[in-house]
């Protein structure tokens, strides 16, 4: 049977008295809980259970119980007359609808699968038995799909996932080659953003002596940008023969990538008295207006000394708005790291110091290989990846992250 069926708990043996056994053994507190437990018992979904799946089933049954309890409350005249209370219950119930729908769909599939197995085991009509076996295969595939959807629905959602992001790439160890690699990473993310229909806007950049960037800060604007790019935070390592290397020796260099969800003004309160804003002439290319008119903006957050510069736009106002967006994102990220450090002392900052040993991913050009060290995944399509084909990597990282979050969500 499918993986889902083999994991589901068979808490009690099936018998004519299983309803009494359900109530006596599990101590169900109401008819709904007894009914849900009975669904699993009578279906005989598995001979053994796993601790994690026991917890998963418990969460599903609790969601169903809460959903029905909200239905009961909203039907009461005193609740219906209290608009605020009714709206609150409706919002809470809406948050459970998808999980309850999947739970009920899963139970229906399990019943259908049990019936199909019984038909397939009958030898009186070979043609009917063959049709039943085909139905079993189809239902098992549907069950596995619903199981994956239930796992996804149970995972705590990151409220930042749909936010636009600010990406900061800086050359790390390796001198000029690190700057060239930072430029490669920028083009990789710009290509990936284009494939997703997202917009990229450069906020600030400092070019390297031989090309690339010592540092580049840019926005990625688009739905779900943070949900994908958040897995790119950390130290990226490149192994290749630099253009400056005459002997053909392979060098190792790094660049750091920070991915910050953009913060709303209501999320980060900034006292204007804590800011020093400097206006100056842009030093980069951009035409006479950019170079002759004071459009570049530098904002210093006095309590921490944090400095943000934006000189990419032709408008001083737009440069100031972008610089403030970066400042808010950095402050919010700093506060988040502070809170995480208090809860989990061993958690490190997202990009470390840029040393080679701290890498999250290695790009080995001589071998055409990309290895993500967090999940031990190696792919031999470096050229496609460096041009922006990141979905395979990010999908694998997201799957691992989801598995860990599901485990944490089922204590």
C-alpha positions as CSV (number, residue, x, y, z in Angstrom):
1,X,0.0,0.0,0.0
2,X,1.1,3.6,-0.4
3,X,3.5,5.2,2.0
4,X,0.7,7.2,3.6
5,X,-1.3,4.1,4.4
6,X,1.7,2.3,5.9
7,X,2.3,5.2,8.3
8,X,-1.2,5.7,9.6
9,X,-1.9,4.4,13.1
10,X,-3.9,1.3,13.8
11,X,-4.6,2.1,17.4
12,X,-7.0,-0.8,18.2
13,X,-7.9,-4.2,16.6
14,X,-11.1,-4.2,14.6
15,X,-14.0,-5.9,16.4
16,X,-17.7,-5.6,16.8
17,X,-17.1,-3.7,20.0
18,X,-14.6,-1.2,18.8
19,X,-16.9,1.7,19.4
20,X,-16.9,0.9,23.1
21,X,-13.2,0.2,23.0
22,X,-12.6,3.6,21.4
23,X,-14.5,5.5,24.1
24,X,-13.0,3.5,27.0
25,X,-9.4,3.5,25.8
26,X,-9.0,6.9,24.3
27,X,-11.4,8.7,26.7
28,X,-12.9,10.7,23.9
29,X,-14.6,13.7,25.3
30,X,-17.3,14.1,22.7
31,X,-19.0,12.4,19.8
32,X,-16.9,14.1,17.2
33,X,-13.6,12.9,18.7
34,X,-15.0,9.4,19.0
35,X,-16.1,9.5,15.4
36,X,-12.7,10.6,14.2
37,X,-10.9,8.0,16.2
38,X,-13.4,5.3,14.9
39,X,-12.6,6.3,11.3
40,X,-9.0,5.4,11.8
41,X,-9.8,2.2,13.8
42,X,-12.4,0.8,11.4
43,X,-10.3,1.5,8.3
44,X,-7.4,-0.5,9.8
45,X,-5.0,1.8,8.0
46,X,-1.8,0.3,9.3
47,X,-0.5,-2.3,11.7
48,X,2.0,-0.1,13.4
49,X,2.3,3.6,14.1
50,X,5.2,6.0,14.3
51,X,5.5,8.7,17.0
52,X,5.5,11.5,14.4
53,X,2.5,10.2,12.7
54,X,0.6,9.7,15.9
55,X,1.2,13.4,16.5
56,X,0.2,14.3,13.0
57,X,-3.1,12.4,13.4
58,X,-3.7,14.1,16.7
59,X,-3.3,17.5,15.1
60,X,-5.7,16.6,12.3
61,X,-8.3,15.5,14.7
62,X,-7.9,18.6,16.8
63,X,-8.3,20.8,13.8
64,X,-11.5,18.9,12.9
65,X,-12.8,19.3,16.5
66,X,-12.1,23.0,16.6
67,X,-13.7,23.6,13.2
68,X,-16.9,21.9,14.2
69,X,-16.9,23.7,17.6
70,X,-16.7,27.0,15.7
71,X,-19.6,26.0,13.6
72,X,-21.6,25.3,16.7
73,X,-20.7,28.6,18.3
74,X,-21.5,30.7,15.2
75,X,-24.9,29.1,15.1
76,X,-25.7,30.4,18.6
77,X,-28.0,33.6,18.5
78,X,-25.8,35.5,21.1
79,X,-22.7,35.0,19.0
80,X,-24.5,35.8,15.7
81,X,-25.6,39.1,17.3
82,X,-22.0,40.0,18.3
83,X,-20.4,41.1,15.0
84,X,-16.8,41.3,16.3
85,X,-17.0,37.9,17.9
86,X,-18.6,36.4,14.7
87,X,-15.8,37.9,12.5
88,X,-13.1,36.5,14.8
89,X,-14.6,33.0,14.7
90,X,-15.0,33.2,11.0
91,X,-11.3,34.2,10.5
92,X,-10.2,31.4,12.8
93,X,-12.4,28.9,11.0
94,X,-11.1,30.0,7.6
95,X,-7.6,29.2,8.8
96,X,-8.6,25.6,9.4
97,X,-10.7,25.0,6.3
98,X,-7.9,23.7,4.0
99,X,-6.6,21.3,6.7
100,X,-10.1,20.0,7.5
101,X,-10.9,19.6,3.8
102,X,-7.7,17.6,3.3
103,X,-8.4,15.5,6.3
104,X,-11.9,14.6,5.2
105,X,-10.6,13.9,1.7
106,X,-8.0,11.6,3.1
107,X,-10.5,9.6,5.1
108,X,-12.8,9.3,2.1
109,X,-9.9,8.0,0.0
110,X,-9.0,5.5,2.7
111,X,-12.6,4.2,2.7
112,X,-12.6,3.9,-1.1
113,X,-9.2,2.2,-1.0
114,X,-10.5,-0.4,1.6
115,X,-13.5,-1.1,-0.6
116,X,-11.3,-1.5,-3.7
117,X,-9.0,-3.9,-1.9
118,X,-11.9,-6.0,-0.9
119,X,-13.2,-6.1,-4.5
120,X,-9.7,-6.9,-5.8
121,X,-9.5,-9.9,-3.5
122,X,-12.7,-11.5,-4.8
123,X,-12.0,-14.3,-7.3
124,X,-15.5,-14.7,-8.6
125,X,-15.2,-12.0,-11.3
126,X,-11.6,-11.7,-12.7
127,X,-12.5,-8.7,-14.8
128,X,-14.0,-6.8,-11.9
129,X,-11.0,-7.8,-9.7
130,X,-8.6,-6.3,-12.4
131,X,-10.6,-3.1,-12.5
132,X,-10.5,-2.9,-8.7
133,X,-6.7,-3.4,-8.7
134,X,-6.4,-0.5,-11.1
135,X,-8.6,1.6,-8.8
136,X,-6.3,0.6,-5.9
137,X,-3.2,2.0,-7.8
138,X,-5.1,5.2,-8.6
139,X,-6.3,5.7,-5.0
140,X,-2.9,5.1,-3.5
141,X,-1.4,7.8,-5.8
142,X,-4.1,10.2,-4.7
143,X,-3.6,9.3,-1.1
144,X,0.1,10.1,-1.3
145,X,-0.6,13.4,-2.9
146,X,-3.1,14.3,-0.2
147,X,-0.6,13.3,2.5
148,X,2.0,15.7,1.1
149,X,-0.7,18.4,1.0
150,X,-1.6,17.7,4.6
151,X,2.0,18.0,5.7
152,X,2.3,21.3,3.9
153,X,-0.9,22.6,5.5
154,X,0.3,21.6,9.0
155,X,3.6,23.5,8.7
156,X,3.8,26.9,10.4
157,X,3.8,29.5,7.7
158,X,6.5,32.2,7.5
159,X,4.6,35.5,7.4
160,X,7.5,37.0,5.5
161,X,7.3,34.7,2.5
162,X,5.3,36.9,0.2
163,X,7.4,40.0,0.9
164,X,9.8,41.7,-1.5
165,X,13.4,41.4,-0.6
166,X,16.6,43.3,-0.4
167,X,19.7,41.3,-1.4
168,X,23.2,42.4,-0.4
169,X,26.2,40.7,-2.1
170,X,29.7,41.4,-0.9
171,X,33.0,40.1,-2.0
172,X,34.7,38.1,0.7
173,X,38.0,36.3,0.8
174,X,39.9,36.3,-2.4
175,X,40.6,39.9,-3.4
176,X,39.6,40.9,-7.0
177,X,38.4,37.4,-7.8
178,X,35.9,37.7,-4.9
179,X,34.5,40.8,-6.6
180,X,34.2,39.1,-9.9
181,X,32.3,36.2,-8.2
182,X,30.0,38.7,-6.5
183,X,29.2,40.0,-10.0
184,X,28.4,36.5,-11.2
185,X,26.1,35.9,-8.2
186,X,24.3,39.2,-8.9
187,X,23.7,38.1,-12.6
188,X,22.6,34.7,-11.4
189,X,19.9,36.1,-9.1
190,X,18.9,38.7,-11.7
191,X,18.4,35.8,-14.2
192,X,16.4,33.8,-11.7
193,X,14.2,36.8,-10.9
194,X,13.5,37.4,-14.6
195,X,12.5,33.7,-14.9
196,X,9.9,34.3,-12.1
197,X,8.6,37.5,-13.5
198,X,10.1,39.5,-10.6
199,X,11.6,43.0,-11.0
200,X,15.1,43.8,-10.0
201,X,16.2,47.3,-9.0
202,X,19.8,48.2,-8.0
203,X,20.0,50.4,-4.9
204,X,23.7,50.8,-4.5
205,X,26.9,49.2,-5.8
206,X,30.6,49.5,-5.6
207,X,32.5,48.1,-8.6
208,X,35.6,46.0,-8.2
209,X,39.0,46.9,-9.8
210,X,38.7,44.2,-12.4
211,X,34.9,44.2,-12.8
212,X,32.2,42.6,-10.7
213,X,31.4,44.3,-7.4
214,X,33.0,44.9,-4.1
215,X,29.4,45.3,-2.9
216,X,26.0,45.5,-4.6
217,X,22.6,46.0,-2.9
218,X,19.4,45.5,-4.9
219,X,15.7,44.9,-4.5
220,X,13.7,42.0,-5.9
221,X,10.1,42.8,-6.2
222,X,7.6,40.1,-6.7
223,X,5.1,37.7,-5.0
224,X,6.9,35.0,-3.1
225,X,10.4,36.5,-3.6
226,X,11.5,35.9,0.0
227,X,10.0,32.4,0.2
228,X,12.5,31.4,-2.5
229,X,15.5,33.6,-2.1
230,X,15.8,33.2,1.7
231,X,17.6,29.9,1.1
232,X,20.5,31.8,-0.6
233,X,21.7,33.5,2.6
234,X,25.2,32.7,3.6
235,X,28.8,32.3,2.3
236,X,29.1,31.2,-1.3
237,X,32.5,29.7,-2.4
238,X,33.9,29.6,-5.9
239,X,36.8,27.4,-7.1
240,X,38.2,28.3,-10.5
241,X,41.2,29.8,-12.4
242,X,41.0,33.6,-12.0
243,X,41.5,35.8,-15.0
244,X,44.5,37.2,-13.2
245,X,46.2,33.8,-12.7
246,X,48.8,33.2,-15.4
247,X,49.9,29.8,-14.2
248,X,46.5,28.2,-14.4
249,X,46.3,27.5,-10.7
250,X,42.8,27.1,-9.2
251,X,41.9,29.7,-6.6
252,X,39.2,29.6,-3.9
253,X,37.3,32.8,-3.2
254,X,34.0,33.7,-1.5
255,X,31.2,36.2,-1.5
256,X,28.5,36.7,1.2
257,X,24.8,36.9,0.4
258,X,22.3,38.5,2.8
259,X,18.6,38.3,1.9
260,X,16.4,40.7,3.9
261,X,12.6,40.8,3.7
262,X,11.4,44.4,3.2
263,X,10.0,45.8,6.4
264,X,6.9,48.0,6.6
265,X,7.0,51.2,8.4
266,X,4.7,49.8,11.1
267,X,7.1,46.9,11.7
268,X,10.1,49.1,12.4
269,X,9.6,52.4,14.2
270,X,12.4,54.9,13.4
271,X,12.7,58.2,15.2
272,X,13.6,60.9,12.6
273,X,15.9,62.4,15.3
274,X,18.0,59.2,15.2
275,X,18.8,59.8,11.5
276,X,21.5,61.8,9.8
277,X,20.8,62.3,6.1
278,X,23.5,63.5,3.7
279,X,22.9,64.5,0.1
280,X,25.7,64.4,-2.4
281,X,26.6,64.0,-6.1
282,X,26.4,60.5,-7.5
283,X,29.8,59.0,-8.4
284,X,28.5,56.5,-10.9
285,X,27.4,56.7,-14.5
286,X,23.9,57.9,-15.2
287,X,23.9,61.0,-17.3
288,X,24.3,64.7,-16.5
289,X,21.4,64.9,-14.1
290,X,22.8,62.2,-11.8
291,X,26.3,63.5,-11.8
292,X,25.6,67.3,-11.7
293,X,22.6,67.4,-9.4
294,X,22.8,66.2,-5.7
295,X,20.6,63.1,-6.0
296,X,22.6,60.5,-4.0
297,X,21.5,59.9,-0.4
298,X,23.4,58.6,2.6
299,X,21.5,57.8,5.8
300,X,23.2,57.1,9.1
301,X,21.2,55.5,11.9
302,X,22.9,57.2,14.9
303,X,22.1,54.7,17.7
304,X,24.1,52.0,15.9
305,X,26.1,53.9,13.3
306,X,24.5,51.8,10.5
307,X,24.9,53.5,7.2
308,X,22.9,53.1,4.0
309,X,23.7,54.7,0.7
310,X,21.5,54.9,-2.5
311,X,22.6,56.7,-5.6
312,X,21.2,54.6,-8.4
313,X,18.0,56.7,-9.1
314,X,17.9,60.1,-10.8
315,X,15.5,61.4,-8.1
316,X,16.7,62.3,-4.7
317,X,13.3,61.4,-3.2
318,X,13.4,57.9,-4.7
319,X,17.0,57.4,-3.5
320,X,15.9,58.4,0.0
321,X,12.9,56.1,-0.1
322,X,15.1,53.2,-1.2
323,X,17.7,53.9,1.4
324,X,15.0,54.0,4.1
325,X,13.7,50.6,2.9
326,X,17.1,49.1,3.2
327,X,17.6,50.6,6.7
328,X,14.2,49.3,7.9
329,X,15.0,45.8,6.5
330,X,18.4,45.8,8.2
331,X,17.0,46.9,11.5
332,X,14.2,44.3,11.4
333,X,16.7,41.6,10.5
334,X,19.0,42.7,13.3
335,X,16.1,42.5,15.8
336,X,15.1,39.1,14.5
337,X,18.7,37.8,14.9
338,X,18.8,39.2,18.4
339,X,15.6,37.4,19.4
340,X,16.8,34.1,17.8
341,X,20.1,34.4,19.7
342,X,18.2,34.7,22.9
343,X,16.2,31.6,22.1
344,X,18.9,29.5,20.4
345,X,22.4,30.5,21.5
346,X,24.2,28.4,18.9
347,X,22.4,30.0,15.9
348,X,24.9,32.0,13.9
349,X,24.3,35.2,11.8
350,X,23.2,34.4,8.3
351,X,26.5,35.3,6.4
352,X,29.2,34.8,9.0
353,X,32.5,36.5,8.4
354,X,33.0,35.4,4.8
355,X,35.8,32.9,5.5
356,X,36.1,30.0,3.1
357,X,35.3,27.4,5.8
358,X,31.9,28.9,6.4
359,X,30.5,28.1,3.0
360,X,26.9,27.0,2.3
361,X,27.5,26.3,-1.3
362,X,30.5,25.6,-3.6
363,X,30.7,26.4,-7.3
364,X,33.5,24.4,-8.8
365,X,34.1,25.5,-12.4
366,X,36.8,23.0,-13.5
367,X,34.4,20.2,-12.6
368,X,31.2,22.0,-13.7
369,X,29.9,21.1,-10.2
370,X,27.7,22.9,-7.6
371,X,27.4,21.5,-4.1
372,X,25.1,22.7,-1.5
373,X,26.7,21.7,1.8
374,X,23.6,22.2,4.0
375,X,21.8,19.2,2.4
376,X,24.7,17.4,0.7
377,X,23.3,18.0,-2.8
378,X,25.7,18.0,-5.8
379,X,24.6,19.0,-9.3
380,X,26.7,18.9,-12.5
381,X,25.0,21.7,-14.3
382,X,27.0,24.7,-13.1
383,X,26.6,26.8,-16.2
384,X,22.8,26.6,-16.1
385,X,22.8,27.4,-12.4
386,X,25.1,30.4,-12.7
387,X,22.8,31.7,-15.4
388,X,19.8,31.6,-13.0
389,X,18.4,28.1,-13.1
390,X,18.0,27.7,-9.4
391,X,14.7,26.0,-8.9
392,X,16.2,22.5,-8.5
393,X,18.5,23.7,-5.7
394,X,15.9,25.8,-4.0
395,X,13.2,23.1,-4.2
396,X,15.5,20.7,-2.5
397,X,16.4,23.2,0.3
398,X,12.7,24.1,0.7
399,X,11.8,20.4,1.1
400,X,14.4,19.9,3.8
401,X,13.2,23.1,5.6
402,X,9.6,21.9,5.4
403,X,10.5,18.5,6.9
404,X,12.3,20.2,9.8
405,X,9.5,22.7,10.4
406,X,6.9,19.9,10.3
407,X,8.9,18.0,13.0
408,X,9.0,21.1,15.1
409,X,5.3,21.7,14.6
410,X,4.4,18.3,16.0
411,X,6.0,18.3,19.5
